[in-house]
Amino acid sequence: MTPSGMTTLGTILTKVMHNAFEHDKPLLVRQ
């Protein structure tokens, strides 16, 4: 895989993980 492809994949993963964390935060706070 090309470095640019790796960077794009990493960026997508980072965004997905960040979105999942932001989505789950209210549930964690509620508990």
PyMOL commands that set and color helices and strands:
alter all, ss='L'
color gray80, all
select helices_A, chain A and resi 3-30
alter helices_A, ss='H'
color red, helices_A
deselect
rebuild
show_as cartoon
